[in-house]
Amino acid sequence: MEQTTYHSTKWHQTAEELNFTVLLNNCCGEFANWSCYQGVPKYDEALAAHLRATGHELHLKFDFSAEHIEVYAPLRYYSATRRHLFHFPVFERNTETDEIRTIDPLRFLELVITEAKLNYPGIDAASIPGRLTQSIANIDTFLDHFEQTGQQLNRPEMTFIEAEQLMASGHNTHALTKGRQGFTQEDLLKYSPETGGQFQLHYFLIHPDLVTEASVAELNPTVILKNDLLNYTKNHEGIRQVINRHPDWKVIPAHPWEAEYLKKQPVIKQMEAEMVIYDLGAWGPEFTATSSVRTVYNAESDWMYKLSLHVKITSAERVNYLHEMHRGYDVARLLETTWGEKLKATYPEIEFITDPAFVSVSYKGEVINGLNTTFRENPFKGAGAKKNVSLLASLCQDGIAGQPARIVNILKEAAIRNDKPLHQIVVEWFDQYLDLILVPAIGLFNEFGLACEIHQQNLLIEFDDYLFPEKLHFRDNQGFLFRAGLKDELTALLPGLAEQGKSFIPEDRLFNIITHYLLISNLFGLINALGCNGLADEHVLLDKIYQKLKEIGPNDTTGLVSYLLSSRNWSEKANLLTSLHHIDGAGAPTQVVRTPYPNLLHLHFFSNKLIHPEGKKILYSRYFPKENVTISIRPFDLDQDLEMVHEWFHREHAKKIWQMDWPIRQLENYYRTLLPGDVIHSYIGEANGEPSFNFEVYWATRDMLGDYYDVLPTDYGTHQFIAPVDPRKKYASPSTQCMLDWVFSEDKVGKMVGEGSVDSLASIMNKAHVGFKIEKVIELPHKKANLNFCYREWYWAKFPANKAIKISPVAELIH
């Protein structure tokens, strides 16, 4: 096809920023080379001058050390659900020359590709920069189209097709979010959902021996298509004659773009030469694309047609595979049985948009994927076309150009209609959605053996008159899977079930799939949207999921709920890395790159008190009469303490064990990235008002140490450094007791952990003195260490009086 030129509009910068946001978040989720960076440095003048000029205090800092480059992205919103928002521009600093310059997403992608190749030498990323450029250009085109046509992206009420088509940034966790590789500019405008293009389907007449079809209904879809086509062509005798000359041949629909693509393929030319296929052209009513681009809709049609497209949409060519079509057909058949009747009665709030029929074409034993079509039922036809129903992705879109996000307008309007305060509506709305989605999803898996890929693009929410979620619609044939543990039961009900669909999957693999789609994409995506727009605290909503799963847990028979609650890390589909590997996620789903995703439900056990202490003043003081010393602890104060700890770490007894005798600029960078993070915090201890020790408290499940034992989310660790050289000023026991008092005063702490160097006899003895016990010796990357544990009871057994400790900034005498 002839290529055409894209002309940027006034929306180009907005488009670039939208796509850059996704790329930055992809890097956060799939790479480990980033951290938060707080404040303006004192010992890095080049960086300080730039930060003072921009006025931004908090950044994500990406280290591309192999390239001697650091990248700083100013944070606008830091998310517990790992999709952050940014101010622009983003800038890079060369660590060898201190040169600082603004960068665009293509330059950042260049750095990411170089970084990725360090761990994945087989990466084939040659096409990715061009596809990213195209994605940005497409967003620009669509934003301009929305403006030119007066489209509002954030209306509280939208019909099914409006919500499908009015999405500016698309897949908000995929860096190639609006990639449409294969479309020209004319194709983009004609066939994209964002432009609402209307087009007729293209039809072929094919020899029946080459066609495989299946249908839950008695009448096969090709018969219906033939009758329809004869009606469409009643004034075109030539087409009717071709059809009537071959009464047993099958009429097959195709996307008009795909039809042109197929006619250029050697296999189709050979079929034409053998006269087993006839091109009948485009006929009938016009259809328009839904959000997937290749599934098309007409408000009066009984069907939505899921057509094949050899166009790379995000990372995959969107063609129908035979086993996927069988999956939709299998579920449609099952729903007609007693299994389906029971399912519908148990979960009436869930509607399956089924795919009850399909056609496939093969030639000389090879399936021609471009002619595979799924027939999807259309619940949004006729009067149903006016329903206020929306795919979840529409609710998770950010606001554009200063306009509120759609979720904001929905909830504000809901507050008006329900005559309640907005903050109350947000909680009630989310609770209702949680009840609609979580209990049925777990129940479908437990009771019926069905797992559904209900991610943002596959789940539709139907609203009531008060704009509350009333019903959920699940769609997508390739995402209907069965757990292997129920194979005998289900195949007894429907012999041969899933043999062609390859959809019986081991439970442990389904755990990963459900977690990714139900939690990470669906629920966490919604929570992120509510948090980003200032409607709710993400931590509060995450805790609601935790509490709901705890309620469901006793009825769980598969171990899924236990997996969701107890796993330290889940597995996330790495969209960027998958694209960089040139892997087609649809055609080769088992080759998709997956990366660990920390269990966000464990934030139930996260201690703000320990990891994000407020202020810089004394938090706890205690007087020890035997030593005649008052020990006090306070949060580390970067402005006050940096030079002091820098000198401490250069003392001889610190160098070997702590290995932090760095230049002060490096040490400052360490603290500026440590203090704003979610894993560890640093404290200063004072003896009679004189700073004398440093300790860090860390959340072990998010720390490297968690890789070396069966870590629990209630485990918290400490590092302790006692600075004085004079033995009379060390106060090792009082200092360590105060540290344990502080950590154990947090109810969320189950046990304390430590990994003192085996070379530090003083550390071993000090820990044993307060109740720690060595579990085993472990080999960390930087040291051989004693893994040690301590429970409150062990500590209190050593110091019974400490059980009565009350945490106060003012010292009390404990008898």
LOGUBA-729566 format. One line per 10 residues: their letters; for each residue x, y, z of C-alpha. Coordinates in nm, 2 decimals. Layout:
<pts>
a = X Y Z  ...;
</pts>
This chain:
<pts>
meqttyhstk = 0.00 0.00 0.00  0.12 0.35 -0.08  0.26 0.54 0.22  0.13 0.88 0.31  0.26 1.17 0.51  0.16 1.26 0.86  0.14 1.63 0.94  0.17 1.72 1.31  -0.09 1.94 1.47  -0.10 2.16 1.78;
whqtaeelnf = -0.16 1.84 1.98  0.18 1.69 1.90  0.34 1.79 2.23  0.03 1.65 2.43  0.05 1.33 2.22  0.42 1.30 2.30  0.37 1.35 2.67  0.09 1.09 2.68  0.30 0.83 2.51  0.61 0.93 2.71;
tvllnnccge = 0.41 0.87 3.03  0.34 0.52 2.93  0.70 0.45 2.83  0.84 0.58 3.16  0.59 0.36 3.35  0.68 0.06 3.14  1.04 0.12 3.24  0.95 0.14 3.60  0.76 -0.19 3.59  1.01 -0.39 3.38;
fanwscyqgv = 1.35 -0.26 3.48  1.52 -0.21 3.82  1.73 0.09 3.73  1.51 0.36 3.89  1.44 0.52 4.22  1.27 0.83 4.36  1.49 1.13 4.41  1.40 1.40 4.66  1.50 1.76 4.68  1.79 1.98 4.56;
pkydealaah = 2.14 1.84 4.62  2.41 2.03 4.81  2.71 1.86 4.66  2.60 1.83 4.30  2.60 2.19 4.18  2.52 2.11 3.81  2.21 1.91 3.91  2.12 2.16 4.18  2.12 2.45 3.94  1.89 2.28 3.70;
lratghelhl = 1.65 2.16 3.97  1.63 2.51 4.12  1.54 2.64 3.78  1.26 2.39 3.72  1.12 2.41 4.07  1.03 2.04 4.09  1.12 1.87 4.42  1.05 1.50 4.35  1.17 1.30 4.05  1.20 0.95 3.92;
kfdfsaehie = 1.57 0.89 3.85  1.67 0.64 3.60  2.03 0.52 3.59  2.18 0.41 3.26  2.53 0.36 3.40  2.66 0.18 3.09  2.59 0.50 2.90  2.70 0.73 3.18  2.36 0.89 3.18  2.10 0.97 3.44;
vyaplryysa = 1.74 1.06 3.35  1.52 1.27 3.57  1.14 1.27 3.52  0.96 1.52 3.75  0.68 1.35 3.94  0.33 1.49 3.93  0.17 1.19 4.11  0.34 0.89 4.26  0.12 0.59 4.26  0.10 0.29 4.49;
trrhlfhfpv = -0.03 0.10 4.18  0.28 0.18 3.98  0.14 0.40 3.71  0.28 0.75 3.78  0.21 1.09 3.63  0.48 1.33 3.53  0.56 1.69 3.46  0.75 1.76 3.14  1.01 1.81 3.01  1.22 1.51 3.12;
ferntetdei = 1.59 1.57 3.12  1.91 1.37 3.11  2.25 1.44 3.27  2.58 1.30 3.15  2.76 1.18 3.46  3.10 1.23 3.31  3.06 1.58 3.18  2.76 1.70 3.39  2.59 1.82 3.07  2.22 1.84 3.12;
rtidplrfle = 1.96 1.85 2.83  1.59 1.79 2.77  1.51 1.46 2.61  1.21 1.32 2.42  1.07 0.97 2.43  1.27 0.85 2.14  1.60 0.94 2.32  1.47 0.77 2.63  1.38 0.46 2.43  1.73 0.45 2.29;
lviteaklny = 1.87 0.44 2.64  1.62 0.17 2.74  1.71 -0.05 2.45  2.08 -0.02 2.54  2.00 -0.11 2.90  1.78 -0.40 2.80  2.05 -0.55 2.58  2.27 -0.59 2.89  2.03 -0.85 3.03  1.86 -0.97 2.71;
pgidaasipg = 2.12 -1.00 2.43  1.87 -1.14 2.19  1.66 -0.83 2.17  1.55 -0.73 1.82  1.43 -0.37 1.86  1.50 -0.23 1.52  1.13 -0.15 1.45  1.04 -0.01 1.79  1.16 0.35 1.75  0.95 0.38 1.43;
rltqsianid = 0.65 0.23 1.59  0.68 0.46 1.89  0.70 0.76 1.65  0.39 0.63 1.47  0.20 0.58 1.80  0.27 0.94 1.90  0.17 1.06 1.55  -0.15 0.87 1.57  -0.24 1.01 1.91  -0.18 1.36 1.76;
tfldhfeqtg = -0.41 1.28 1.47  -0.68 1.15 1.69  -0.67 1.44 1.93  -0.70 1.68 1.63  -0.99 1.47 1.50  -1.17 1.49 1.84  -1.13 1.87 1.84  -1.24 1.92 1.48  -1.55 1.71 1.53  -1.63 1.85 1.87;
qqlnrpemtf = -1.61 1.52 2.05  -1.62 1.52 2.43  -1.40 1.25 2.58  -1.52 1.27 2.93  -1.90 1.27 2.92  -2.06 1.08 3.22  -2.30 0.90 2.98  -2.18 0.73 2.67  -2.32 0.46 2.45  -2.13 0.14 2.40;
ieaeqlmasg = -1.97 0.25 2.07  -1.90 0.61 2.20  -1.70 0.47 2.49  -1.52 0.23 2.26  -1.41 0.51 2.02  -1.35 0.81 2.24  -1.02 0.71 2.39  -0.73 0.94 2.34  -0.43 0.75 2.47  -0.55 0.39 2.44;
hnthaltkgr = -0.37 0.12 2.62  -0.22 0.30 2.92  0.03 0.03 3.00  0.18 -0.02 2.65  0.44 0.21 2.51  0.32 0.15 2.16  -0.03 0.23 2.28  -0.16 0.36 1.94  0.06 0.17 1.72  -0.11 0.06 1.39;
qgftqedllk = 0.18 -0.07 1.19  0.04 -0.15 0.84  -0.20 0.13 0.82  -0.13 0.43 0.59  -0.26 0.77 0.71  -0.58 0.72 0.49  -0.63 0.37 0.65  -0.58 0.52 0.99  -0.86 0.77 0.94  -1.09 0.53 0.77;
yspetggqfq = -1.06 0.22 0.99  -0.97 0.35 1.34  -1.23 0.35 1.62  -1.10 0.70 1.72  -1.22 0.85 1.39  -1.55 0.66 1.38  -1.48 0.56 1.02  -1.77 0.37 0.85  -1.70 0.09 0.60  -1.87 -0.21 0.44;
lhyflihpdl = -1.75 -0.56 0.49  -1.57 -0.73 0.21  -1.69 -1.08 0.10  -1.53 -1.38 -0.07  -1.70 -1.69 -0.20  -1.49 -2.00 -0.12  -1.51 -2.37 -0.21  -1.68 -2.56 0.08  -1.40 -2.81 0.12  -1.17 -2.53 0.23;
vteasvaeln = -1.41 -2.39 0.49  -1.45 -2.50 0.85  -1.74 -2.35 1.05  -1.92 -2.41 1.37  -2.22 -2.26 1.53  -2.42 -2.30 1.85  -2.74 -2.22 1.65  -2.88 -2.46 1.39  -2.82 -2.23 1.10  -2.45 -2.18 1.02;
ptvilkndll = -2.33 -1.83 0.98  -2.23 -1.87 0.61  -2.58 -1.95 0.52  -2.70 -1.63 0.69  -2.42 -1.43 0.52  -2.52 -1.58 0.18  -2.88 -1.48 0.22  -2.78 -1.13 0.34  -2.54 -1.09 0.05  -2.80 -1.20 -0.21;
nytknhegir = -3.03 -0.93 -0.06  -2.75 -0.66 -0.07  -2.68 -0.75 -0.44  -3.03 -0.78 -0.57  -2.95 -0.51 -0.83  -2.61 -0.66 -0.92  -2.68 -0.96 -1.14  -2.32 -1.05 -1.19  -2.25 -1.11 -0.82  -2.58 -1.30 -0.78;
qvinrhpdwk = -2.49 -1.53 -1.07  -2.16 -1.62 -0.92  -2.32 -1.71 -0.59  -2.60 -1.90 -0.76  -2.36 -2.10 -0.98  -2.20 -2.23 -0.66  -2.49 -2.31 -0.43  -2.28 -2.51 -0.19  -2.00 -2.26 -0.16  -1.95 -2.05 0.15;
vipahpweae = -1.97 -1.67 0.18  -1.69 -1.54 0.41  -1.66 -1.19 0.54  -1.33 -1.00 0.57  -1.22 -0.66 0.69  -1.18 -0.44 0.38  -0.82 -0.36 0.47  -0.75 -0.73 0.51  -0.91 -0.81 0.18  -0.67 -0.59 0.00;
ylkkqpvikq = -0.38 -0.74 0.19  -0.49 -1.09 0.12  -0.54 -1.04 -0.25  -0.17 -0.96 -0.28  -0.06 -1.29 -0.10  0.06 -1.57 -0.32  -0.17 -1.82 -0.16  -0.48 -1.62 -0.25  -0.35 -1.57 -0.60  -0.30 -1.95 -0.63;
meaemviydl = -0.65 -2.01 -0.50  -0.79 -1.76 -0.76  -0.60 -1.94 -1.03  -0.75 -2.27 -0.92  -1.09 -2.10 -0.91  -1.16 -2.21 -0.55  -1.21 -1.85 -0.43  -1.40 -1.55 -0.58  -1.37 -1.19 -0.47  -1.72 -1.06 -0.43;
gawgpeftat = -1.63 -0.71 -0.32  -1.77 -0.48 -0.04  -2.15 -0.48 0.02  -2.42 -0.42 0.27  -2.45 -0.19 0.57  -2.16 0.00 0.71  -1.98 -0.10 1.02  -1.74 0.09 1.25  -1.45 -0.03 1.46  -1.46 -0.10 1.83;
ssvrtvynae = -1.16 -0.03 2.06  -0.98 -0.34 1.94  -0.98 -0.20 1.58  -1.05 -0.54 1.42  -1.39 -0.61 1.59  -1.66 -0.41 1.41  -2.01 -0.29 1.51  -2.33 -0.19 1.36  -2.62 -0.08 1.58  -2.87 -0.28 1.38;
sdwmyklslh = -2.67 -0.60 1.33  -2.72 -0.92 1.53  -2.35 -0.97 1.52  -2.03 -0.79 1.59  -1.77 -0.94 1.36  -1.42 -1.01 1.50  -1.22 -1.00 1.18  -0.86 -1.07 1.12  -0.62 -0.79 1.05  -0.25 -0.83 0.96;
vkitsaervn = -0.19 -0.49 1.13  0.04 -0.46 1.43  -0.19 -0.30 1.69  0.04 -0.23 2.00  0.26 -0.54 1.98  0.07 -0.80 1.79  -0.09 -0.86 1.45  -0.45 -0.90 1.53  -0.55 -1.22 1.34  -0.79 -1.48 1.46;
ylhemhrgyd = -0.63 -1.81 1.55  -0.83 -2.13 1.52  -0.78 -2.24 1.88  -0.90 -1.90 2.00  -1.22 -1.92 1.80  -1.29 -2.26 1.94  -1.26 -2.12 2.29  -1.54 -1.87 2.23  -1.75 -2.14 2.07  -1.69 -2.38 2.36;
varllettwg = -1.80 -2.12 2.62  -2.11 -2.04 2.41  -2.20 -2.41 2.40  -2.14 -2.45 2.77  -2.36 -2.16 2.86  -2.65 -2.35 2.68  -2.61 -2.65 2.93  -2.71 -2.70 3.29  -2.36 -2.56 3.38  -2.45 -2.24 3.21;
eklkatypei = -2.80 -2.22 3.36  -2.64 -2.26 3.71  -2.37 -2.00 3.63  -2.63 -1.74 3.52  -2.84 -1.81 3.82  -2.55 -1.78 4.06  -2.40 -1.46 3.90  -2.69 -1.27 3.73  -2.48 -0.96 3.75  -2.23 -1.11 3.49;
efitdpafvs = -2.32 -1.12 3.12  -2.10 -1.31 2.88  -2.08 -1.15 2.53  -2.03 -1.48 2.36  -1.88 -1.58 2.03  -2.11 -1.86 1.93  -1.99 -1.91 1.58  -1.69 -1.89 1.36  -1.56 -1.97 1.01  -1.21 -2.06 0.91;
vsykgeving = -1.04 -2.12 0.57  -0.76 -2.36 0.50  -0.57 -2.43 0.18  -0.35 -2.73 0.13  -0.35 -2.80 0.50  -0.26 -2.45 0.61  -0.50 -2.22 0.78  -0.54 -1.88 0.62  -0.56 -1.67 0.93  -0.67 -1.36 0.74;
lnttfrenpf = -1.00 -1.53 0.65  -1.08 -1.65 1.01  -1.38 -1.47 1.15  -1.56 -1.49 1.48  -1.92 -1.40 1.51  -1.99 -1.22 1.84  -2.33 -1.16 1.97  -2.43 -0.80 1.98  -2.62 -0.71 2.30  -2.60 -0.34 2.21;
kgagakknvs = -2.83 -0.34 1.90  -3.16 -0.16 1.86  -3.27 -0.01 2.19  -2.96 -0.16 2.35  -2.74 0.07 2.14  -2.84 0.36 2.37  -2.74 0.20 2.70  -2.49 0.38 2.91  -2.22 0.11 2.90  -1.85 0.15 2.89;
llaslcqdgi = -1.53 -0.05 2.87  -1.32 -0.01 3.18  -1.03 0.14 2.98  -1.25 0.44 2.91  -1.27 0.51 3.28  -0.90 0.47 3.33  -0.80 0.74 3.08  -0.62 1.05 3.21  -0.77 1.39 3.15  -0.65 1.57 2.84;
agqparivni = -0.54 1.93 2.80  -0.66 2.04 3.14  -1.00 1.87 3.11  -1.12 1.64 3.39  -1.08 1.27 3.33  -1.41 1.09 3.25  -1.41 0.90 3.59  -1.41 1.24 3.76  -1.72 1.36 3.57  -1.90 1.03 3.63;
lkeaairndk = -1.85 1.04 4.00  -1.93 1.41 4.03  -2.25 1.35 3.84  -2.33 1.05 4.06  -2.29 1.26 4.37  -2.54 1.51 4.23  -2.79 1.23 4.13  -2.76 1.06 4.46  -2.75 1.38 4.67  -2.44 1.27 4.86;
plhqivvewf = -2.09 1.41 4.91  -1.84 1.32 4.65  -1.60 1.14 4.89  -1.89 0.92 5.01  -2.00 0.84 4.66  -1.64 0.74 4.56  -1.63 0.48 4.84  -1.98 0.35 4.78  -1.92 0.33 4.40  -1.59 0.14 4.44;
dqyldlilvp = -1.74 -0.10 4.70  -2.03 -0.18 4.46  -1.78 -0.24 4.17  -1.57 -0.46 4.40  -1.87 -0.67 4.49  -1.96 -0.70 4.12  -1.62 -0.81 4.00  -1.43 -0.98 4.27  -1.67 -1.24 4.42  -1.79 -1.35 4.08;
aiglfnefgl = -1.44 -1.38 3.93  -1.32 -1.60 4.22  -1.65 -1.79 4.22  -1.64 -1.86 3.84  -1.30 -2.01 3.89  -1.37 -2.21 4.20  -1.72 -2.33 4.12  -1.73 -2.34 3.75  -1.36 -2.38 3.65  -1.37 -2.07 3.43;
aceihqqnll = -1.10 -1.81 3.42  -1.16 -1.49 3.22  -0.90 -1.24 3.10  -1.11 -0.95 3.22  -0.86 -0.67 3.17  -0.95 -0.31 3.10  -1.02 -0.37 2.73  -1.23 -0.68 2.79  -1.47 -0.57 3.06  -1.77 -0.35 3.00;
iefddylfpe = -1.96 -0.18 3.28  -2.33 -0.10 3.25  -2.44 0.19 3.47  -2.78 0.24 3.64  -2.96 0.57 3.63  -2.75 0.69 3.93  -2.43 0.62 3.74  -2.34 0.33 3.97  -2.21 0.00 3.82  -2.51 -0.23 3.77;
klhfrdnqgf = -2.39 -0.51 3.55  -2.06 -0.63 3.40  -2.01 -0.78 3.05  -1.72 -1.01 2.99  -1.60 -1.05 2.63  -1.32 -1.19 2.42  -1.30 -1.55 2.30  -0.93 -1.59 2.34  -0.96 -1.51 2.71  -1.20 -1.79 2.82;
lfraglkdel = -0.99 -2.06 2.99  -1.07 -2.36 3.20  -0.88 -2.50 3.50  -0.74 -2.84 3.44  -0.87 -2.97 3.77  -1.23 -2.97 3.63  -1.15 -3.13 3.30  -1.32 -3.46 3.37  -1.63 -3.29 3.50  -1.67 -3.05 3.21;
tallpglaeq = -1.58 -3.29 2.93  -1.84 -3.53 3.07  -2.09 -3.25 3.03  -1.97 -3.17 2.68  -1.75 -3.44 2.53  -1.46 -3.30 2.33  -1.47 -2.97 2.51  -1.16 -2.76 2.46  -0.97 -3.01 2.26  -0.94 -2.77 1.97;
gksfipedrl = -0.94 -2.46 2.19  -0.64 -2.58 2.40  -0.81 -2.41 2.69  -0.76 -2.65 2.99  -0.48 -2.48 3.17  -0.30 -2.59 3.50  -0.43 -2.40 3.80  -0.09 -2.25 3.89  -0.06 -2.10 3.54  -0.41 -1.97 3.56;
fniithylli = -0.33 -1.80 3.90  -0.08 -1.58 3.71  -0.33 -1.50 3.43  -0.61 -1.41 3.67  -0.38 -1.20 3.89  -0.25 -1.00 3.59  -0.59 -0.94 3.43  -0.83 -0.92 3.73  -0.60 -0.74 3.98  -0.32 -0.56 3.80;
snlfglinal = -0.50 -0.45 3.49  -0.86 -0.42 3.61  -0.89 -0.34 3.98  -0.55 -0.17 4.01  -0.61 0.03 3.69  -0.94 0.16 3.84  -0.77 0.24 4.17  -0.50 0.42 3.99  -0.75 0.64 3.80  -0.93 0.73 4.13;
gcngladehv = -0.59 0.81 4.29  -0.45 1.00 4.00  -0.75 1.23 4.00  -0.75 1.29 4.37  -1.08 1.10 4.43  -0.94 0.85 4.68  -0.64 0.72 4.86  -0.50 0.42 4.67  -0.38 0.25 4.99  -0.74 0.26 5.13;
lldkiyqklk = -0.88 0.10 4.82  -0.61 -0.16 4.80  -0.69 -0.25 5.15  -1.06 -0.30 5.06  -0.95 -0.57 4.81  -0.73 -0.73 5.08  -1.03 -0.74 5.32  -1.27 -0.87 5.06  -1.03 -1.15 4.97  -0.99 -1.24 5.34;
eigpndttgl = -1.37 -1.27 5.35  -1.38 -1.49 5.04  -1.08 -1.70 5.15  -1.26 -1.96 5.37  -1.48 -2.06 5.07  -1.18 -2.09 4.82  -1.12 -2.45 4.71  -0.84 -2.40 4.46  -0.58 -2.20 4.64  -0.63 -1.89 4.42;
vsyllssrnw = -0.72 -1.66 4.71  -0.43 -1.79 4.91  -0.20 -1.72 4.62  -0.34 -1.37 4.58  -0.29 -1.29 4.95  0.03 -1.47 5.03  0.26 -1.45 4.72  0.55 -1.21 4.77  0.55 -1.14 4.40  0.31 -1.20 4.12;
sekanlltsl = 0.40 -1.22 3.75  0.32 -0.93 3.51  0.31 -0.92 3.14  0.60 -0.70 3.03  0.46 -0.52 2.73  0.78 -0.32 2.66  1.02 -0.60 2.68  0.79 -0.82 2.48  0.79 -0.56 2.20  1.17 -0.52 2.22;
hhidgagapt = 1.20 -0.90 2.17  0.99 -0.87 1.86  0.74 -1.12 2.01  0.39 -1.13 1.88  0.19 -1.16 2.21  -0.12 -1.29 2.03  0.05 -1.54 1.81  0.30 -1.67 2.07  0.15 -1.61 2.42  0.38 -1.85 2.59;
qvvrtpypnl = 0.68 -1.65 2.47  0.56 -1.32 2.62  0.82 -1.18 2.86  0.70 -1.16 3.22  0.85 -0.98 3.51  0.79 -0.99 3.89  0.52 -0.76 4.02  0.53 -0.70 4.40  0.21 -0.80 4.58  0.03 -0.47 4.64;
lhlhffsnkl = -0.21 -0.64 4.88  0.08 -0.67 5.12  0.06 -0.29 5.16  -0.19 -0.39 5.43  0.12 -0.46 5.64  0.32 -0.16 5.52  0.41 0.08 5.81  0.41 0.44 5.73  0.52 0.50 6.09  0.85 0.31 6.03;
ihpegkkily = 0.92 0.38 5.66  0.77 0.73 5.62  0.80 0.88 5.97  0.66 1.23 6.00  0.88 1.53 6.07  1.24 1.55 6.19  1.19 1.58 6.56  1.26 1.32 6.84  1.02 1.03 6.81  1.12 0.83 7.11;
sryfpkenvt = 1.33 0.88 7.42  1.42 0.65 7.70  1.63 0.69 8.01  1.85 0.40 8.12  1.95 0.45 8.49  2.22 0.18 8.50  2.42 0.36 8.22  2.28 0.70 8.32  2.20 0.78 7.96  1.90 0.90 7.77;
isirpfdldq = 1.87 0.75 7.42  1.66 0.93 7.17  1.58 0.85 6.81  1.47 1.08 6.53  1.43 1.06 6.15  1.74 1.12 5.94  1.77 1.49 5.85  1.96 1.53 5.53  2.03 1.90 5.58  2.16 1.84 5.93;
dlemvhewfh = 2.31 1.48 5.93  2.48 1.42 5.59  2.83 1.56 5.68  2.82 1.39 6.01  2.74 1.04 5.88  2.99 1.09 5.60  3.26 1.13 5.86  3.12 0.83 6.06  3.14 0.60 5.75  3.50 0.69 5.70;
rehakkiwqm = 3.60 0.57 6.05  3.82 0.26 6.04  3.57 0.03 6.22  3.30 0.13 5.96  3.49 0.09 5.64  3.52 -0.29 5.63  3.17 -0.37 5.75  2.96 -0.09 5.61  3.16 -0.02 5.29  2.99 0.32 5.26;
dwpirqleny = 3.31 0.54 5.28  3.20 0.71 4.96  3.26 1.06 4.84  3.00 1.29 5.00  2.83 1.35 4.66  2.77 0.98 4.63  2.64 0.95 4.99  2.41 1.24 4.94  2.26 1.07 4.63  2.22 0.76 4.84;
yrtllpgdvi = 2.00 0.94 5.09  1.81 1.15 4.84  1.70 0.82 4.67  1.65 0.62 5.00  1.44 0.86 5.20  1.15 0.91 4.95  1.12 0.54 4.87  0.88 0.28 5.00  1.13 0.02 5.13  1.37 0.17 5.38;
hsyigeange = 1.42 0.47 5.61  1.71 0.60 5.81  1.72 0.72 6.17  1.97 0.89 6.39  2.01 0.79 6.75  2.14 1.03 7.02  2.29 0.95 7.36  2.23 1.24 7.60  2.16 1.46 7.31  2.48 1.37 7.12;
psfnfevywa = 2.43 1.18 6.78  2.59 0.84 6.83  2.44 0.58 6.61  2.25 0.54 6.28  2.00 0.27 6.20  1.78 0.19 5.90  1.44 0.02 5.91  1.35 -0.17 5.60  1.04 -0.37 5.48  1.20 -0.71 5.42;
trdmlgdyyd = 0.95 -0.83 5.16  1.05 -0.55 4.92  1.42 -0.57 5.01  1.69 -0.80 4.85  1.70 -1.00 5.17  1.35 -1.13 5.09  1.51 -1.34 4.81  1.70 -1.55 5.07  1.43 -1.69 5.29  1.05 -1.74 5.31;
vlptdygthq = 0.99 -1.37 5.38  0.65 -1.26 5.53  0.50 -0.92 5.47  0.51 -0.86 5.84  0.89 -0.89 5.85  1.09 -0.57 5.91  1.47 -0.55 5.92  1.72 -0.32 6.06  2.08 -0.21 5.99  2.26 -0.05 6.29;
fiapvdprkk = 2.59 0.14 6.30  2.73 0.26 6.63  2.96 0.55 6.56  3.17 0.63 6.87  3.52 0.48 6.90  3.53 0.54 7.27  3.38 0.23 7.44  3.23 0.45 7.71  3.02 0.63 7.46  2.89 0.33 7.25;
yaspstqcml = 2.59 0.24 7.47  2.53 -0.06 7.25  2.27 -0.23 7.46  2.05 0.08 7.53  2.08 0.19 7.17  1.98 -0.15 7.04  1.69 -0.18 7.29  1.55 0.16 7.17  1.57 0.05 6.81  1.37 -0.27 6.90;
dwvfsedkvg = 1.13 -0.08 7.11  1.06 0.15 6.82  1.02 -0.12 6.56  0.81 -0.35 6.78  0.58 -0.07 6.88  0.43 -0.10 6.53  0.16 -0.36 6.55  0.21 -0.45 6.18  0.55 -0.60 6.26  0.56 -0.98 6.31;
kmvgegsvds = 0.93 -1.03 6.35  1.25 -0.84 6.30  1.51 -0.97 6.07  1.88 -0.89 6.02  2.17 -0.99 5.80  2.48 -0.88 5.99  2.82 -0.97 5.84  2.98 -1.29 5.96  3.29 -1.08 6.01  3.13 -0.85 6.26;
lasimnkahv = 3.16 -1.03 6.60  3.03 -0.71 6.77  2.71 -0.72 6.56  2.65 -1.09 6.64  2.70 -1.04 7.01  2.48 -0.73 7.02  2.20 -0.90 6.84  2.22 -1.21 7.06  2.21 -0.99 7.37  1.86 -0.85 7.28;
gfkiekviel = 1.71 -1.18 7.17  1.80 -1.24 6.80  1.88 -1.59 6.69  2.08 -1.69 6.39  1.87 -1.89 6.14  2.15 -1.96 5.88  2.44 -1.81 5.69  2.36 -1.66 5.35  2.57 -1.53 5.07  2.46 -1.18 4.97;
phkkanlnfc = 2.62 -1.02 4.67  2.83 -0.79 4.89  2.89 -1.01 5.20  2.85 -1.34 5.38  2.59 -1.27 5.64  2.41 -1.42 5.94  2.04 -1.43 5.87  1.89 -1.37 6.21  1.53 -1.33 6.35  1.38 -1.19 6.66;
yrewywakfp = 1.02 -1.20 6.79  0.88 -0.97 7.05  0.86 -1.26 7.29  1.23 -1.34 7.25  1.31 -0.97 7.31  1.09 -0.94 7.61  1.23 -1.27 7.75  1.57 -1.09 7.76  1.42 -0.76 7.90  1.08 -0.83 8.07;
ankaikispv = 1.04 -0.47 8.18  1.05 -0.35 7.81  0.71 -0.50 7.75  0.57 -0.21 7.94  0.74 0.05 7.72  0.53 0.34 7.59  0.67 0.52 7.29  0.70 0.89 7.37  0.94 1.17 7.27  0.99 1.24 7.64;
aelih = 1.20 0.98 7.83  1.03 0.78 8.10  1.21 0.58 8.37  1.13 0.21 8.34  1.18 0.01 8.65;
</pts>
